[in-house]
Amino acid sequence: MTDKSTYEMIINGRPVTTDRVVEVLNPATGSVFATVARADRATVDEAVASARRAFPAWAALPYAERVAVIRKIGDVLASHADEVGRLITTEQGKPVAESVAELVAGSMLAKYLADNVSFEPVTYPSSTGHRIVEHRKPLGVVAAITPWNSPLQLLWIKLLPALLTGNTVVVKPAATTPLSSARIGELLNDLLPAGVLNVICDDNDLGDALTSHPGVDHIAFTGSTATGSKVMASAAATIKRVTLELGGNDPAIVLDDVDVADAAGRVYRAATGNAGQVCLAAKRIFVPSRMYDEFCGELVRHANAEVIGNGLDPATTMGPIQNAMQYAKTQGYLEDAHRSGTVIAGGRSSTGPGTSSNRPSSATSPTMPASCGKSSSARWCRSCPTTTSTTR
């Protein structure tokens, strides 16, 4: 990781500082470790204007040249994986190996897109004798709004396709994890013409200014369903195109011919990866009755084996809850699990540095409620985004 304690935004190919900053905390300690320049509405206007100016030339660049740039981006991500990975862990909390994997995934995606995506005109047959030719053209300025749980993994799937197809981009990362995106803006600045990639940072107060901006043509957003609804409403006035990746309530269905130990391990990892802070995490588990006790036992074994701590510690297998809001939600889930179910593992919060309820974030043990407790014959269980529920 770099020794920087102050980070800048990137607008029109230049680093931008401001009088106001966003303080970024390490969720493992609860302490501020760096700051980043904080945008206002004028900054949003400047970033969008920069992207609009850069769009015609970038869109007109021969496709093969954009492919070459994407390949170089993949190389940069691979060569800085360790450095930026440690930065992700320091601001997000997950174990450093998982953070490095975000960079590796970005590098792999860049190379995959460069090798496999083509936008040559496609001719379709017509029974009327007409010639039908499909052409795909760049759209314009893309606003890429990313969450805190996987700050770069969920940036790549917006940024790389947008750049490859000739669009320019304004990135707005989550307020609690802005540094890794700011660093990527620095690293890619020399590879891209000024204005093609702009990175702005806020204190969770400029989303509407970006999504409603008349200079933005497409919004790519990952976050909560409630916020996604607001994004759609904000985009409606200018009829923007919108891509939303929102929350889920995902079930895991275990069939009766599985190896229980193997299946339980897979389901456990699907439920608790990134401390359960994943939109597609398994949240409800349906298990055949005859496997119930054995399956629960395997879940308990995996939960008890977790080493919860600072993600920079190589021994850590699960990092802290990322931010204060998520911590408060998690406390509610723990209370509900104890009140409504039978907790067979975990169900408590740590009390070390940065983990008390009045701190920005906390570590919470993997929690396994095993039945709803409504009656002795209850055959279902309520679930929540950070716990695993097993049914009879």
C-alpha positions in Angstrom: 0.0 0.0 0.0 1.2 3.5 -0.7 2.1 5.7 2.3 -0.4 8.4 1.2 -2.8 9.9 3.7 -4.4 12.3 1.3 -6.1 11.4 -2.0 -7.4 13.5 -4.9 -10.2 13.2 -7.3 -9.5 13.0 -11.0 -11.3 15.3 -13.4 -10.2 16.1 -17.0 -7.0 14.2 -16.6 -5.9 16.3 -13.5 -5.8 15.6 -9.8 -8.3 17.8 -8.0 -8.1 18.9 -4.4 -10.7 20.8 -2.4 -11.1 22.7 0.8 -13.4 20.0 2.1 -12.4 16.4 2.6 -14.0 13.0 3.4 -12.4 11.2 6.3 -11.9 7.5 5.7 -11.8 5.1 8.6 -10.2 1.7 8.9 -13.1 -0.5 10.0 -10.8 -2.8 11.9 -9.6 0.0 14.2 -12.4 2.7 13.9 -9.7 5.3 13.3 -9.3 7.8 10.4 -6.3 6.8 8.3 -6.7 8.9 5.2 -8.7 11.7 3.6 -9.9 12.3 0.0 -11.0 15.5 -1.7 -14.8 16.0 -1.4 -16.9 17.1 -4.4 -19.8 19.6 -4.5 -22.4 20.1 -7.1 -20.0 22.3 -9.1 -17.5 19.5 -9.1 -20.2 17.1 -10.5 -20.9 19.6 -13.3 -17.2 19.9 -14.0 -16.7 16.1 -14.2 -19.7 15.6 -16.5 -18.6 18.4 -18.7 -15.2 16.9 -19.0 -16.6 13.5 -19.9 -18.8 15.1 -22.5 -15.9 17.0 -24.1 -13.8 13.8 -24.3 -16.6 11.6 -25.7 -16.5 12.4 -29.4 -12.8 11.7 -29.8 -12.9 8.6 -27.7 -15.9 7.2 -29.5 -14.3 7.9 -32.8 -11.1 6.1 -31.9 -10.7 2.9 -33.9 -12.0 -0.1 -32.0 -8.7 -1.9 -32.2 -7.0 1.1 -30.4 -9.5 1.0 -27.6 -8.9 -2.7 -27.3 -5.2 -2.0 -26.9 -6.0 0.5 -24.1 -8.1 -2.1 -22.3 -5.3 -4.6 -22.5 -2.9 -2.1 -20.9 -5.4 -1.4 -18.2 -5.5 -5.1 -17.4 -1.7 -5.1 -17.1 -1.8 -2.1 -14.7 -4.3 -3.8 -12.5 -2.3 -6.9 -12.3 1.0 -5.1 -11.5 -0.6 -3.1 -8.7 -2.8 -5.8 -7.3 -0.9 -6.1 -4.0 -0.7 -2.4 -3.4 -4.3 -1.5 -4.2 -5.5 -4.7 -2.5 -4.0 -3.6 0.8 -5.7 -0.2 0.3 -9.1 -1.9 -0.2 -8.6 -3.9 3.0 -7.6 -0.9 5.0 -10.8 1.0 4.0 -13.2 -1.9 3.5 -12.0 -4.5 6.1 -12.0 -7.8 4.1 -9.0 -10.2 4.3 -6.3 -8.9 2.0 -6.3 -12.0 -0.2 -9.9 -11.2 -1.1 -9.0 -7.6 -1.8 -6.2 -8.6 -4.1 -8.6 -10.9 -5.9 -10.6 -7.9 -6.9 -7.7 -6.5 -8.8 -6.9 -9.9 -10.3 -10.6 -10.2 -11.4 -10.4 -6.8 -13.0 -7.2 -7.7 -15.0 -8.9 -11.0 -16.1 -12.0 -9.2 -17.2 -10.0 -6.6 -19.2 -8.2 -9.3 -21.1 -11.4 -11.3 -21.6 -13.2 -8.3 -23.1 -10.2 -7.5 -25.3 -10.1 -11.0 -26.6 -13.7 -11.9 -27.0 -15.9 -8.8 -27.6 -16.5 -7.5 -31.1 -18.8 -4.8 -32.5 -18.6 -5.5 -36.2 -21.9 -4.8 -38.0 -24.2 -7.9 -38.0 -26.4 -8.7 -41.0 -29.6 -10.5 -40.4 -31.7 -12.5 -43.0 -35.0 -11.0 -44.1 -37.9 -12.8 -45.6 -39.0 -9.5 -47.3 -35.8 -9.1 -49.4 -34.6 -6.2 -47.4 -31.1 -6.0 -46.0 -31.0 -5.7 -42.2 -27.7 -4.6 -40.6 -27.2 -4.0 -36.9 -24.7 -1.3 -35.9 -23.8 -0.6 -32.3 -22.7 2.9 -31.4 -21.3 4.4 -28.1 -24.0 6.1 -26.0 -22.2 8.9 -24.3 -21.4 9.6 -20.6 -21.8 6.8 -18.1 -22.2 7.5 -14.4 -20.7 4.5 -12.5 -21.9 4.5 -8.9 -20.3 1.8 -6.8 -20.9 0.3 -3.3 -18.7 -0.3 -0.3 -18.8 -4.1 -0.1 -16.6 -4.8 -3.2 -15.5 -1.4 -4.3 -13.4 -2.4 -7.3 -15.0 -5.7 -8.3 -18.2 -3.8 -8.9 -16.4 -1.0 -10.6 -14.8 -3.2 -13.3 -18.1 -4.5 -14.6 -19.2 -0.9 -15.2 -16.0 0.8 -16.2 -14.3 -1.7 -18.5 -17.3 -2.4 -20.9 -18.1 1.3 -21.0 -14.6 2.3 -22.0 -14.3 -0.5 -24.5 -17.5 0.5 -26.3 -16.4 4.1 -26.6 -18.2 5.8 -23.7 -16.7 8.1 -21.2 -17.2 7.6 -17.5 -17.8 9.5 -14.2 -17.1 7.2 -11.2 -18.6 8.0 -7.8 -17.5 5.4 -5.2 -19.2 4.8 -1.8 -18.4 7.5 0.8 -16.8 4.9 3.1 -14.6 3.3 0.5 -13.5 6.0 -2.0 -9.7 5.6 -1.8 -9.3 2.5 -4.0 -11.3 4.1 -6.8 -9.3 7.3 -6.4 -6.1 5.3 -6.7 -7.4 3.6 -9.8 -8.1 7.0 -11.3 -4.5 7.9 -10.7 -3.1 4.7 -12.2 -5.2 4.9 -15.3 -4.8 8.6 -15.9 -1.7 8.2 -18.1 -3.4 5.5 -20.2 -6.5 7.4 -21.1 -7.1 10.8 -22.8 -8.1 13.6 -20.5 -11.8 13.4 -19.5 -12.4 9.8 -20.5 -12.3 8.7 -16.9 -13.3 11.0 -14.0 -13.5 10.1 -10.4 -15.4 12.2 -7.9 -15.9 11.5 -4.2 -18.7 12.7 -1.9 -20.0 12.2 1.6 -23.0 10.3 0.3 -24.7 13.6 -0.6 -24.3 14.0 -4.4 -25.9 10.9 -5.9 -29.0 12.8 -7.0 -26.8 15.5 -8.6 -25.1 12.9 -10.7 -28.1 10.7 -11.6 -30.3 13.6 -12.6 -27.6 15.4 -14.5 -28.7 16.2 -18.1 -25.2 15.5 -19.3 -25.3 11.9 -18.2 -26.6 9.3 -20.7 -26.5 6.1 -18.7 -26.4 5.2 -15.0 -24.8 2.0 -13.8 -25.6 1.5 -10.1 -25.0 -1.2 -7.5 -26.5 -0.7 -4.1 -29.7 -1.2 -2.1 -33.1 -1.7 -3.6 -34.4 1.4 -1.9 -31.6 3.5 -3.4 -32.0 1.9 -6.8 -35.6 3.0 -6.8 -34.5 6.6 -6.1 -31.9 6.3 -9.0 -34.7 5.2 -11.4 -36.9 8.1 -10.3 -34.0 10.6 -10.7 -33.2 9.3 -14.2 -36.8 9.5 -15.3 -36.9 13.2 -16.1 -34.3 12.9 -18.8 -35.2 9.3 -19.7 -31.7 8.0 -19.1 -30.8 4.4 -19.6 -30.3 2.7 -16.3 -28.5 -0.6 -15.2 -29.3 -1.6 -11.6 -27.7 -4.3 -9.5 -29.6 -4.4 -6.3 -30.2 -6.5 -3.2 -31.5 -10.0 -3.0 -33.1 -12.6 -0.7 -31.3 -15.6 -2.1 -32.1 -19.2 -1.2 -29.8 -22.2 -1.1 -31.7 -25.4 -1.9 -29.9 -28.6 -0.7 -31.0 -31.8 -2.5 -31.1 -35.2 -0.8 -28.3 -36.8 -2.8 -25.5 -34.4 -1.8 -22.4 -35.0 0.3 -23.5 -33.1 3.4 -20.0 -32.0 4.5 -19.2 -30.7 1.0 -22.5 -29.0 0.5 -22.5 -27.4 3.9 -19.0 -26.0 3.3 -20.1 -24.5 0.0 -23.3 -23.1 1.4 -21.5 -21.7 4.4 -19.0 -19.9 2.1 -21.9 -18.6 0.0 -23.6 -17.1 3.0 -20.6 -15.6 4.9 -18.1 -14.5 2.3 -17.0 -10.9 2.9 -18.6 -11.1 6.3 -22.0 -11.7 4.7 -21.9 -8.3 3.0 -22.7 -9.5 -0.5 -26.0 -8.9 -2.3 -26.2 -12.5 -3.7 -25.1 -14.2 -0.4 -27.2 -17.2 0.5 -29.7 -16.0 3.1 -32.2 -18.9 3.3 -31.2 -22.6 3.3 -33.6 -25.4 2.6 -32.3 -28.8 3.8 -34.0 -32.2 3.7 -35.2 -33.3 7.2 -33.0 -36.3 7.4 -29.9 -34.2 6.8 -30.8 -31.4 9.2 -28.8 -32.2 12.3 -25.7 -33.2 10.3 -25.9 -30.1 8.1 -26.3 -27.8 11.2 -23.3 -29.5 12.7 -21.2 -28.8 9.7 -22.3 -25.1 9.6 -21.3 -24.8 13.3 -17.9 -26.4 12.6 -17.2 -23.8 9.9 -18.5 -20.9 11.9 -16.4 -21.8 14.9 -13.3 -22.1 12.8 -13.4 -18.5 11.6 -10.7 -16.1 12.7 -12.2 -12.7 12.9 -9.9 -9.7 12.9 -8.0 -7.1 10.9 -8.0 -8.0 7.3 -4.3 -7.1 7.0 -3.4 -9.9 9.4 -2.7 -13.1 7.4 -4.4 -15.2 10.0 -7.7 -13.4 9.6 -10.4 -15.3 7.7 -13.3 -12.8 8.2 -13.0 -9.0 8.6 -15.2 -6.5 10.4 -18.5 -5.1 9.4 -17.7 -2.2 7.1 -19.6 0.8 8.4 -21.8 2.1 11.2 -25.1 1.8 9.4 -24.4 -1.9 8.5 -23.3 -2.6 12.1 -26.6 -1.2 13.4 -28.5 -3.4 11.0 -26.4 -6.4 12.0 -27.3 -5.8 15.7 -30.9 -5.9 14.8 -30.5 -9.2 12.9 -28.7 -10.7 15.9 -31.5 -9.6 18.2 -34.1 -11.1 15.9 -32.1 -14.3 15.6 -32.0 -14.7 19.4 -35.7 -13.7 19.7 -37.1 -15.7 16.8 -34.9 -18.7 16.3 -32.4 -21.1 17.9 -28.9 -19.8 17.5 -26.6 -22.7 17.0 -23.4 -20.7 16.4 -22.1 -17.2 17.0 -24.7 -14.6 17.7 -22.4 -12.1 19.4 -20.3 -9.0 18.6 -16.7 -8.5 19.3 -15.6 -5.8 21.7 -12.0 -5.0 20.5 -10.7 -1.8 19.0 -13.2 -0.3 16.6 -15.8 -2.9 17.4 -18.0 -1.3 20.0 -21.5 -0.2 19.1 -20.6 3.5 19.2 -17.7 3.0 16.7 -18.0 3.3 12.9 -17.9 -0.5 12.4 -17.8 -3.8 14.2 -16.9 -7.4 13.9 -19.7 -9.9 14.3 -19.4 -13.7 14.7 -21.0 -15.8 12.0 -24.6 -16.4 13.2 -26.6 -19.5 12.5 -30.3 -19.4 13.6 -31.7 -22.9 13.0 -35.4 -22.7 13.4 -38.0 -19.9 13.9 -39.1 -21.2 17.3 -42.8 -20.5 16.5 -43.7 -24.0 17.5 -42.1 -27.4 17.9 -43.3 -28.4 14.5 -42.2 -25.2 12.7 -40.8 -26.0 9.3 -39.6 -22.6 8.2 -37.3 -19.9 9.5 -37.1 -16.2 9.0 -33.8 -15.0 7.5 -31.8 -11.8 7.1 -29.0 -10.6 4.9 -26.2 -11.5 7.3 -27.3 -14.8 8.8 -27.8 -18.2 7.6 -31.2 -19.9 8.2 -31.6 -23.7 8.1 -35.0 -25.3 7.8 -36.4 -28.7 8.6 
